[in-house]
Protein backbone atom coordinates (compact mmCIF):
# COMPACT_ATOMS: atom_id res chain seq x y z
CA UNK A 1 0.00 0.00 0.00
CA UNK A 2 1.18 3.52 -0.77
CA UNK A 3 -0.40 6.55 0.93
CA UNK A 4 -0.10 10.19 -0.06
CA UNK A 5 -1.76 13.55 0.54
CA UNK A 6 -2.06 16.00 -2.37
CA UNK A 7 -1.11 19.37 -0.88
CA UNK A 8 -2.56 21.16 -3.90
CA UNK A 9 -5.99 19.73 -3.03
CA UNK A 10 -5.81 19.57 0.80
CA UNK A 11 -7.76 22.28 2.64
CA UNK A 12 -6.52 21.36 6.12
CA UNK A 13 -9.80 19.93 7.42
CA UNK A 14 -7.82 17.44 9.52
CA UNK A 15 -10.20 14.52 9.09
CA UNK A 16 -7.38 12.18 8.08
CA UNK A 17 -5.47 12.94 11.29
CA UNK A 18 -8.60 12.55 13.39
CA UNK A 19 -9.54 9.18 11.91
CA UNK A 20 -6.05 7.67 11.66
CA UNK A 21 -3.59 9.65 13.83
CA UNK A 22 -1.03 6.85 13.69
CA UNK A 23 -0.57 7.46 9.94
CA UNK A 24 -1.62 11.09 9.37
CA UNK A 25 -0.78 14.39 11.02
CA UNK A 26 -0.99 18.06 10.14
CA UNK A 27 2.07 20.10 9.24
CA UNK A 28 2.94 23.55 10.59
CA UNK A 29 0.63 25.14 8.01
CA UNK A 30 -2.30 22.91 9.03
CA UNK A 31 -2.28 20.69 5.95
CA UNK A 32 -2.58 16.93 6.17
CA UNK A 33 0.56 14.88 5.73
CA UNK A 34 1.66 11.30 6.22
CA UNK A 35 3.69 10.63 9.36
CA UNK A 36 7.29 9.93 8.27
CA UNK A 37 7.84 6.20 7.92
CA UNK A 38 4.12 5.44 7.57
CA UNK A 39 3.86 5.91 3.78
CA UNK A 40 3.03 2.21 3.46
CA UNK A 41 0.18 2.42 5.98
CA UNK A 42 1.93 0.05 8.37
CA UNK A 43 0.02 -0.13 11.62
CA UNK A 44 -2.86 1.95 10.29
CA UNK A 45 -6.06 -0.09 10.26
CA UNK A 46 -8.16 3.02 9.53
CA UNK A 47 -6.18 4.37 6.56
CA UNK A 48 -8.93 3.73 4.01
CA UNK A 49 -11.54 5.25 6.30
CA UNK A 50 -9.32 8.33 6.69
CA UNK A 51 -9.13 8.66 2.90
CA UNK A 52 -12.92 8.44 2.65
CA UNK A 53 -13.29 11.04 5.41
CA UNK A 54 -11.32 13.68 3.47
CA UNK A 55 -13.91 16.19 2.25
CA UNK A 56 -11.90 17.08 -0.87
CA UNK A 57 -10.37 13.70 -1.73
CA UNK A 58 -6.78 14.76 -1.10
CA UNK A 59 -5.77 11.41 0.42
CA UNK A 60 -4.78 8.63 -1.97
CA UNK A 61 -4.41 4.99 -0.94
CA UNK A 62 -2.95 2.80 -3.66
CA UNK A 63 -2.45 -0.94 -3.56
CA UNK A 64 1.08 -1.90 -4.54
CA UNK A 65 1.60 -5.35 -5.97
CA UNK A 66 4.77 -7.28 -6.27
PDB file of N, CA, C and O in Angstrom:
ATOM      1  N   UNK A   1       0.850  -1.168   0.000  1.00  0.00           N
ATOM      2  CA  UNK A   1       0.000   0.000   0.000  1.00  0.00           C
ATOM      3  C   UNK A   1       0.897   1.232   0.000  1.00  0.00           C
ATOM      4  O   UNK A   1       1.945   1.260   0.644  1.00  0.00           O
ATOM      5  N   UNK A   2       0.461   2.244  -0.734  1.00  0.00           N
ATOM      6  CA  UNK A   2       1.176   3.515  -0.775  1.00  0.00           C
ATOM      7  C   UNK A   2       0.167   4.623  -0.464  1.00  0.00           C
ATOM      8  O   UNK A   2      -0.899   4.682  -1.076  1.00  0.00           O
ATOM      9  N   UNK A   3       0.500   5.489   0.475  1.00  0.00           N
ATOM     10  CA  UNK A   3      -0.404   6.550   0.931  1.00  0.00           C
ATOM     11  C   UNK A   3       0.219   7.900   0.647  1.00  0.00           C
ATOM     12  O   UNK A   3       1.415   8.101   0.857  1.00  0.00           O
ATOM     13  N   UNK A   4      -0.605   8.833   0.165  1.00  0.00           N
ATOM     14  CA  UNK A   4      -0.105  10.187  -0.060  1.00  0.00           C
ATOM     15  C   UNK A   4      -1.230  11.190   0.149  1.00  0.00           C
ATOM     16  O   UNK A   4      -2.412  10.851   0.087  1.00  0.00           O
ATOM     17  N   UNK A   5      -0.829  12.446   0.400  1.00  0.00           N
ATOM     18  CA  UNK A   5      -1.762  13.554   0.539  1.00  0.00           C
ATOM     19  C   UNK A   5      -1.369  14.601  -0.498  1.00  0.00           C
ATOM     20  O   UNK A   5      -0.222  15.047  -0.526  1.00  0.00           O
ATOM     21  N   UNK A   6      -2.304  14.991  -1.340  1.00  0.00           N
ATOM     22  CA  UNK A   6      -2.059  16.000  -2.367  1.00  0.00           C
ATOM     23  C   UNK A   6      -2.210  17.380  -1.743  1.00  0.00           C
ATOM     24  O   UNK A   6      -3.323  17.826  -1.463  1.00  0.00           O
ATOM     25  N   UNK A   7      -1.086  18.051  -1.527  1.00  0.00           N
ATOM     26  CA  UNK A   7      -1.105  19.373  -0.882  1.00  0.00           C
ATOM     27  C   UNK A   7      -1.791  20.432  -1.738  1.00  0.00           C
ATOM     28  O   UNK A   7      -2.245  21.449  -1.212  1.00  0.00           O
ATOM     29  N   UNK A   8      -1.872  20.209  -3.039  1.00  0.00           N
ATOM     30  CA  UNK A   8      -2.560  21.158  -3.901  1.00  0.00           C
ATOM     31  C   UNK A   8      -4.075  21.069  -3.741  1.00  0.00           C
ATOM     32  O   UNK A   8      -4.796  22.003  -4.092  1.00  0.00           O
ATOM     33  N   UNK A   9      -4.551  19.957  -3.215  1.00  0.00           N
ATOM     34  CA  UNK A   9      -5.986  19.731  -3.029  1.00  0.00           C
ATOM     35  C   UNK A   9      -6.395  19.908  -1.565  1.00  0.00           C
ATOM     36  O   UNK A   9      -7.496  20.379  -1.283  1.00  0.00           O
ATOM     37  N   UNK A  10      -5.519  19.534  -0.641  1.00  0.00           N
ATOM     38  CA  UNK A  10      -5.811  19.568   0.795  1.00  0.00           C
ATOM     39  C   UNK A  10      -6.228  20.966   1.252  1.00  0.00           C
ATOM     40  O   UNK A  10      -5.618  21.968   0.880  1.00  0.00           O
ATOM     41  N   UNK A  11      -7.295  21.006   2.076  1.00  0.00           N
ATOM     42  CA  UNK A  11      -7.763  22.281   2.637  1.00  0.00           C
ATOM     43  C   UNK A  11      -7.503  22.365   4.139  1.00  0.00           C
ATOM     44  O   UNK A  11      -7.884  23.344   4.780  1.00  0.00           O
ATOM     45  N   UNK A  12      -6.859  21.347   4.703  1.00  0.00           N
ATOM     46  CA  UNK A  12      -6.517  21.362   6.124  1.00  0.00           C
ATOM     47  C   UNK A  12      -7.671  21.051   7.053  1.00  0.00           C
ATOM     48  O   UNK A  12      -7.681  21.501   8.198  1.00  0.00           O
ATOM     49  N   UNK A  13      -8.652  20.281   6.575  1.00  0.00           N
ATOM     50  CA  UNK A  13      -9.797  19.932   7.418  1.00  0.00           C
ATOM     51  C   UNK A  13      -9.391  19.043   8.597  1.00  0.00           C
ATOM     52  O   UNK A  13     -10.033  19.078   9.647  1.00  0.00           O
ATOM     53  N   UNK A  14      -8.339  18.255   8.431  1.00  0.00           N
ATOM     54  CA  UNK A  14      -7.817  17.437   9.521  1.00  0.00           C
ATOM     55  C   UNK A  14      -8.539  16.129   9.760  1.00  0.00           C
ATOM     56  O   UNK A  14      -8.260  15.446  10.745  1.00  0.00           O
ATOM     57  N   UNK A  15      -9.456  15.765   8.888  1.00  0.00           N
ATOM     58  CA  UNK A  15     -10.199  14.519   9.089  1.00  0.00           C
ATOM     59  C   UNK A  15      -9.295  13.296   9.030  1.00  0.00           C
ATOM     60  O   UNK A  15      -9.509  12.331   9.764  1.00  0.00           O
ATOM     61  N   UNK A  16      -8.289  13.326   8.165  1.00  0.00           N
ATOM     62  CA  UNK A  16      -7.376  12.185   8.076  1.00  0.00           C
ATOM     63  C   UNK A  16      -6.661  11.961   9.405  1.00  0.00           C
ATOM     64  O   UNK A  16      -6.543  10.828   9.871  1.00  0.00           O
ATOM     65  N   UNK A  17      -6.188  13.042  10.009  1.00  0.00           N
ATOM     66  CA  UNK A  17      -5.469  12.943  11.287  1.00  0.00           C
ATOM     67  C   UNK A  17      -6.395  12.551  12.431  1.00  0.00           C
ATOM     68  O   UNK A  17      -5.961  11.893  13.377  1.00  0.00           O
ATOM     69  N   UNK A  18      -7.647  12.942  12.358  1.00  0.00           N
ATOM     70  CA  UNK A  18      -8.605  12.554  13.393  1.00  0.00           C
ATOM     71  C   UNK A  18      -8.953  11.073  13.314  1.00  0.00           C
ATOM     72  O   UNK A  18      -9.063  10.400  14.339  1.00  0.00           O
ATOM     73  N   UNK A  19      -9.125  10.571  12.105  1.00  0.00           N
ATOM     74  CA  UNK A  19      -9.537   9.180  11.913  1.00  0.00           C
ATOM     75  C   UNK A  19      -8.371   8.215  12.100  1.00  0.00           C
ATOM     76  O   UNK A  19      -8.540   7.151  12.695  1.00  0.00           O
ATOM     77  N   UNK A  20      -7.196   8.573  11.602  1.00  0.00           N
ATOM     78  CA  UNK A  20      -6.048   7.673  11.659  1.00  0.00           C
ATOM     79  C   UNK A  20      -4.784   8.431  12.082  1.00  0.00           C
ATOM     80  O   UNK A  20      -3.885   8.642  11.268  1.00  0.00           O
ATOM     81  N   UNK A  21      -4.716   8.840  13.359  1.00  0.00           N
ATOM     82  CA  UNK A  21      -3.589   9.649  13.834  1.00  0.00           C
ATOM     83  C   UNK A  21      -2.251   8.918  13.849  1.00  0.00           C
ATOM     84  O   UNK A  21      -1.201   9.552  13.958  1.00  0.00           O
ATOM     85  N   UNK A  22      -2.280   7.597  13.742  1.00  0.00           N
ATOM     86  CA  UNK A  22      -1.029   6.848  13.692  1.00  0.00           C
ATOM     87  C   UNK A  22      -0.364   6.936  12.323  1.00  0.00           C
ATOM     88  O   UNK A  22       0.819   6.623  12.194  1.00  0.00           O
ATOM     89  N   UNK A  23      -1.108   7.360  11.294  1.00  0.00           N
ATOM     90  CA  UNK A  23      -0.574   7.461   9.937  1.00  0.00           C
ATOM     91  C   UNK A  23      -0.556   8.900   9.429  1.00  0.00           C
ATOM     92  O   UNK A  23       0.326   9.271   8.655  1.00  0.00           O
ATOM     93  N   UNK A  24      -1.517   9.711   9.857  1.00  0.00           N
ATOM     94  CA  UNK A  24      -1.624  11.089   9.366  1.00  0.00           C
ATOM     95  C   UNK A  24      -1.431  12.112  10.480  1.00  0.00           C
ATOM     96  O   UNK A  24      -1.741  11.852  11.642  1.00  0.00           O
ATOM     97  N   UNK A  25      -0.919  13.270  10.106  1.00  0.00           N
ATOM     98  CA  UNK A  25      -0.777  14.394  11.018  1.00  0.00           C
ATOM     99  C   UNK A  25      -1.004  15.660  10.206  1.00  0.00           C
ATOM    100  O   UNK A  25      -1.260  15.593   9.004  1.00  0.00           O
ATOM    101  N   UNK A  26      -0.911  16.799  10.850  1.00  0.00           N
ATOM    102  CA  UNK A  26      -0.995  18.063  10.141  1.00  0.00           C
ATOM    103  C   UNK A  26       0.332  18.788  10.296  1.00  0.00           C
ATOM    104  O   UNK A  26       0.926  18.800  11.374  1.00  0.00           O
ATOM    105  N   UNK A  27       0.792  19.397   9.196  1.00  0.00           N
ATOM    106  CA  UNK A  27       2.071  20.102   9.239  1.00  0.00           C
ATOM    107  C   UNK A  27       1.901  21.471   9.898  1.00  0.00           C
ATOM    108  O   UNK A  27       0.813  21.807  10.366  1.00  0.00           O
ATOM    109  N   UNK A  28       2.961  22.246   9.932  1.00  0.00           N
ATOM    110  CA  UNK A  28       2.940  23.551  10.591  1.00  0.00           C
ATOM    111  C   UNK A  28       1.947  24.521   9.959  1.00  0.00           C
ATOM    112  O   UNK A  28       1.508  25.470  10.608  1.00  0.00           O
ATOM    113  N   UNK A  29       1.592  24.287   8.699  1.00  0.00           N
ATOM    114  CA  UNK A  29       0.627  25.139   8.011  1.00  0.00           C
ATOM    115  C   UNK A  29      -0.796  24.610   8.138  1.00  0.00           C
ATOM    116  O   UNK A  29      -1.731  25.225   7.624  1.00  0.00           O
ATOM    117  N   UNK A  30      -0.971  23.479   8.816  1.00  0.00           N
ATOM    118  CA  UNK A  30      -2.295  22.914   9.031  1.00  0.00           C
ATOM    119  C   UNK A  30      -2.762  21.942   7.970  1.00  0.00           C
ATOM    120  O   UNK A  30      -3.902  21.478   8.018  1.00  0.00           O
ATOM    121  N   UNK A  31      -1.902  21.622   7.007  1.00  0.00           N
ATOM    122  CA  UNK A  31      -2.281  20.693   5.951  1.00  0.00           C
ATOM    123  C   UNK A  31      -1.965  19.261   6.357  1.00  0.00           C
ATOM    124  O   UNK A  31      -1.005  19.004   7.083  1.00  0.00           O
ATOM    125  N   UNK A  32      -2.785  18.336   5.875  1.00  0.00           N
ATOM    126  CA  UNK A  32      -2.576  16.928   6.171  1.00  0.00           C
ATOM    127  C   UNK A  32      -1.305  16.420   5.540  1.00  0.00           C
ATOM    128  O   UNK A  32      -0.923  16.841   4.448  1.00  0.00           O
ATOM    129  N   UNK A  33      -0.654  15.511   6.238  1.00  0.00           N
ATOM    130  CA  UNK A  33       0.559  14.885   5.732  1.00  0.00           C
ATOM    131  C   UNK A  33       0.675  13.495   6.351  1.00  0.00           C
ATOM    132  O   UNK A  33       0.080  13.215   7.392  1.00  0.00           O
ATOM    133  N   UNK A  34       1.434  12.647   5.709  1.00  0.00           N
ATOM    134  CA  UNK A  34       1.657  11.300   6.215  1.00  0.00           C
ATOM    135  C   UNK A  34       2.808  11.354   7.213  1.00  0.00           C
ATOM    136  O   UNK A  34       3.836  11.980   6.955  1.00  0.00           O
ATOM    137  N   UNK A  35       2.630  10.702   8.341  1.00  0.00           N
ATOM    138  CA  UNK A  35       3.689  10.628   9.358  1.00  0.00           C
ATOM    139  C   UNK A  35       4.902   9.952   8.720  1.00  0.00           C
ATOM    140  O   UNK A  35       4.758   8.894   8.106  1.00  0.00           O
ATOM    141  N   UNK A  36       6.088  10.537   8.850  1.00  0.00           N
ATOM    142  CA  UNK A  36       7.289   9.927   8.268  1.00  0.00           C
ATOM    143  C   UNK A  36       7.437   8.463   8.677  1.00  0.00           C
ATOM    144  O   UNK A  36       7.326   8.113   9.852  1.00  0.00           O
ATOM    145  N   UNK A  37       7.690   7.627   7.685  1.00  0.00           N
ATOM    146  CA  UNK A  37       7.835   6.200   7.919  1.00  0.00           C
ATOM    147  C   UNK A  37       6.540   5.420   7.810  1.00  0.00           C
ATOM    148  O   UNK A  37       6.552   4.190   7.870  1.00  0.00           O
ATOM    149  N   UNK A  38       5.418   6.117   7.649  1.00  0.00           N
ATOM    150  CA  UNK A  38       4.118   5.442   7.566  1.00  0.00           C
ATOM    151  C   UNK A  38       3.520   5.490   6.157  1.00  0.00           C
ATOM    152  O   UNK A  38       2.325   5.249   5.991  1.00  0.00           O
ATOM    153  N   UNK A  39       4.329   5.794   5.150  1.00  0.00           N
ATOM    154  CA  UNK A  39       3.856   5.914   3.779  1.00  0.00           C
ATOM    155  C   UNK A  39       3.257   4.625   3.239  1.00  0.00           C
ATOM    156  O   UNK A  39       2.520   4.642   2.254  1.00  0.00           O
ATOM    157  N   UNK A  40       3.575   3.500   3.889  1.00  0.00           N
ATOM    158  CA  UNK A  40       3.028   2.214   3.461  1.00  0.00           C
ATOM    159  C   UNK A  40       1.763   1.857   4.230  1.00  0.00           C
ATOM    160  O   UNK A  40       1.135   0.836   3.947  1.00  0.00           O
ATOM    161  N   UNK A  41       1.384   2.681   5.192  1.00  0.00           N
ATOM    162  CA  UNK A  41       0.183   2.416   5.976  1.00  0.00           C
ATOM    163  C   UNK A  41       0.393   1.422   7.092  1.00  0.00           C
ATOM    164  O   UNK A  41      -0.569   1.008   7.738  1.00  0.00           O
ATOM    165  N   UNK A  42       1.632   1.030   7.335  1.00  0.00           N
ATOM    166  CA  UNK A  42       1.926   0.052   8.374  1.00  0.00           C
ATOM    167  C   UNK A  42       1.342   0.483   9.711  1.00  0.00           C
ATOM    168  O   UNK A  42       1.572   1.599  10.176  1.00  0.00           O
ATOM    169  N   UNK A  43       0.592  -0.410  10.313  1.00  0.00           N
ATOM    170  CA  UNK A  43       0.017  -0.133  11.619  1.00  0.00           C
ATOM    171  C   UNK A  43      -1.188   0.786  11.585  1.00  0.00           C
ATOM    172  O   UNK A  43      -1.629   1.267  12.629  1.00  0.00           O
ATOM    173  N   UNK A  44      -1.729   1.038  10.401  1.00  0.00           N
ATOM    174  CA  UNK A  44      -2.859   1.948  10.288  1.00  0.00           C
ATOM    175  C   UNK A  44      -4.124   1.269   9.799  1.00  0.00           C
ATOM    176  O   UNK A  44      -4.425   1.316   8.606  1.00  0.00           O
ATOM    177  N   UNK A  45      -4.871   0.641  10.693  1.00  0.00           N
ATOM    178  CA  UNK A  45      -6.064  -0.093  10.260  1.00  0.00           C
ATOM    179  C   UNK A  45      -7.170   0.811   9.708  1.00  0.00           C
ATOM    180  O   UNK A  45      -8.085   0.320   9.047  1.00  0.00           O
ATOM    181  N   UNK A  46      -7.105   2.106   9.965  1.00  0.00           N
ATOM    182  CA  UNK A  46      -8.159   3.016   9.530  1.00  0.00           C
ATOM    183  C   UNK A  46      -7.746   3.915   8.370  1.00  0.00           C
ATOM    184  O   UNK A  46      -8.375   4.946   8.130  1.00  0.00           O
ATOM    185  N   UNK A  47      -6.693   3.534   7.649  1.00  0.00           N
ATOM    186  CA  UNK A  47      -6.182   4.369   6.563  1.00  0.00           C
ATOM    187  C   UNK A  47      -7.236   4.604   5.489  1.00  0.00           C
ATOM    188  O   UNK A  47      -7.423   5.739   5.050  1.00  0.00           O
ATOM    189  N   UNK A  48      -7.916   3.569   5.067  1.00  0.00           N
ATOM    190  CA  UNK A  48      -8.930   3.725   4.013  1.00  0.00           C
ATOM    191  C   UNK A  48     -10.092   4.585   4.496  1.00  0.00           C
ATOM    192  O   UNK A  48     -10.629   5.391   3.736  1.00  0.00           O
ATOM    193  N   UNK A  49     -10.473   4.418   5.735  1.00  0.00           N
ATOM    194  CA  UNK A  49     -11.539   5.251   6.301  1.00  0.00           C
ATOM    195  C   UNK A  49     -11.103   6.712   6.351  1.00  0.00           C
ATOM    196  O   UNK A  49     -11.910   7.606   6.098  1.00  0.00           O
ATOM    197  N   UNK A  50      -9.842   6.959   6.673  1.00  0.00           N
ATOM    198  CA  UNK A  50      -9.319   8.330   6.687  1.00  0.00           C
ATOM    199  C   UNK A  50      -9.374   8.942   5.294  1.00  0.00           C
ATOM    200  O   UNK A  50      -9.703  10.119   5.145  1.00  0.00           O
ATOM    201  N   UNK A  51      -9.057   8.158   4.279  1.00  0.00           N
ATOM    202  CA  UNK A  51      -9.125   8.655   2.902  1.00  0.00           C
ATOM    203  C   UNK A  51     -10.563   9.003   2.534  1.00  0.00           C
ATOM    204  O   UNK A  51     -10.809  10.026   1.893  1.00  0.00           O
ATOM    205  N   UNK A  52     -11.509   8.164   2.931  1.00  0.00           N
ATOM    206  CA  UNK A  52     -12.924   8.443   2.648  1.00  0.00           C
ATOM    207  C   UNK A  52     -13.428   9.661   3.416  1.00  0.00           C
ATOM    208  O   UNK A  52     -14.335  10.353   2.956  1.00  0.00           O
ATOM    209  N   UNK A  53     -12.847   9.925   4.576  1.00  0.00           N
ATOM    210  CA  UNK A  53     -13.291  11.045   5.406  1.00  0.00           C
ATOM    211  C   UNK A  53     -12.825  12.401   4.883  1.00  0.00           C
ATOM    212  O   UNK A  53     -13.367  13.433   5.279  1.00  0.00           O
ATOM    213  N   UNK A  54     -11.831  12.411   4.002  1.00  0.00           N
ATOM    214  CA  UNK A  54     -11.316  13.678   3.471  1.00  0.00           C
ATOM    215  C   UNK A  54     -12.398  14.337   2.615  1.00  0.00           C
ATOM    216  O   UNK A  54     -12.850  13.751   1.632  1.00  0.00           O
ATOM    217  N   UNK A  55     -12.816  15.550   2.980  1.00  0.00           N
ATOM    218  CA  UNK A  55     -13.913  16.194   2.253  1.00  0.00           C
ATOM    219  C   UNK A  55     -13.574  16.613   0.827  1.00  0.00           C
ATOM    220  O   UNK A  55     -14.479  16.885   0.039  1.00  0.00           O
ATOM    221  N   UNK A  56     -12.290  16.671   0.479  1.00  0.00           N
ATOM    222  CA  UNK A  56     -11.899  17.081  -0.871  1.00  0.00           C
ATOM    223  C   UNK A  56     -11.145  15.989  -1.628  1.00  0.00           C
ATOM    224  O   UNK A  56     -10.670  16.227  -2.739  1.00  0.00           O
ATOM    225  N   UNK A  57     -11.032  14.814  -1.050  1.00  0.00           N
ATOM    226  CA  UNK A  57     -10.371  13.699  -1.728  1.00  0.00           C
ATOM    227  C   UNK A  57      -8.880  13.870  -1.914  1.00  0.00           C
ATOM    228  O   UNK A  57      -8.324  13.410  -2.911  1.00  0.00           O
ATOM    229  N   UNK A  58      -8.227  14.519  -0.979  1.00  0.00           N
ATOM    230  CA  UNK A  58      -6.783  14.763  -1.100  1.00  0.00           C
ATOM    231  C   UNK A  58      -5.929  13.557  -0.720  1.00  0.00           C
ATOM    232  O   UNK A  58      -4.743  13.513  -1.044  1.00  0.00           O
ATOM    233  N   UNK A  59      -6.522  12.581  -0.035  1.00  0.00           N
ATOM    234  CA  UNK A  59      -5.771  11.412   0.421  1.00  0.00           C
ATOM    235  C   UNK A  59      -5.924  10.288  -0.598  1.00  0.00           C
ATOM    236  O   UNK A  59      -7.034   9.930  -0.991  1.00  0.00           O
ATOM    237  N   UNK A  60      -4.778   9.739  -1.019  1.00  0.00           N
ATOM    238  CA  UNK A  60      -4.777   8.634  -1.969  1.00  0.00           C
ATOM    239  C   UNK A  60      -4.192   7.406  -1.298  1.00  0.00           C
ATOM    240  O   UNK A  60      -3.131   7.469  -0.677  1.00  0.00           O
ATOM    241  N   UNK A  61      -4.896   6.282  -1.428  1.00  0.00           N
ATOM    242  CA  UNK A  61      -4.412   4.993  -0.936  1.00  0.00           C
ATOM    243  C   UNK A  61      -4.351   4.068  -2.137  1.00  0.00           C
ATOM    244  O   UNK A  61      -5.380   3.730  -2.723  1.00  0.00           O
ATOM    245  N   UNK A  62      -3.148   3.663  -2.502  1.00  0.00           N
ATOM    246  CA  UNK A  62      -2.954   2.800  -3.661  1.00  0.00           C
ATOM    247  C   UNK A  62      -2.432   1.448  -3.216  1.00  0.00           C
ATOM    248  O   UNK A  62      -1.556   1.360  -2.357  1.00  0.00           O
ATOM    249  N   UNK A  63      -2.971   0.409  -3.802  1.00  0.00           N
ATOM    250  CA  UNK A  63      -2.448  -0.939  -3.555  1.00  0.00           C
ATOM    251  C   UNK A  63      -1.213  -1.139  -4.423  1.00  0.00           C
ATOM    252  O   UNK A  63      -1.232  -0.845  -5.618  1.00  0.00           O
ATOM    253  N   UNK A  64      -0.160  -1.630  -3.829  1.00  0.00           N
ATOM    254  CA  UNK A  64       1.081  -1.895  -4.544  1.00  0.00           C
ATOM    255  C   UNK A  64       1.244  -3.400  -4.618  1.00  0.00           C
ATOM    256  O   UNK A  64       1.206  -4.087  -3.597  1.00  0.00           O
ATOM    257  N   UNK A  65       1.423  -3.905  -5.809  1.00  0.00           N
ATOM    258  CA  UNK A  65       1.595  -5.345  -5.974  1.00  0.00           C
ATOM    259  C   UNK A  65       3.045  -5.651  -6.301  1.00  0.00           C
ATOM    260  O   UNK A  65       3.769  -4.840  -6.879  1.00  0.00           O
ATOM    261  N   UNK A  66       3.431  -6.834  -5.915  1.00  0.00           N
ATOM    262  CA  UNK A  66       4.774  -7.278  -6.270  1.00  0.00           C
ATOM    263  C   UNK A  66       5.720  -7.227  -5.213  1.00  0.00           C
ATOM    264  O   UNK A  66       6.883  -7.581  -5.408  1.00  0.00           O
TER     265      UNK A  66
END
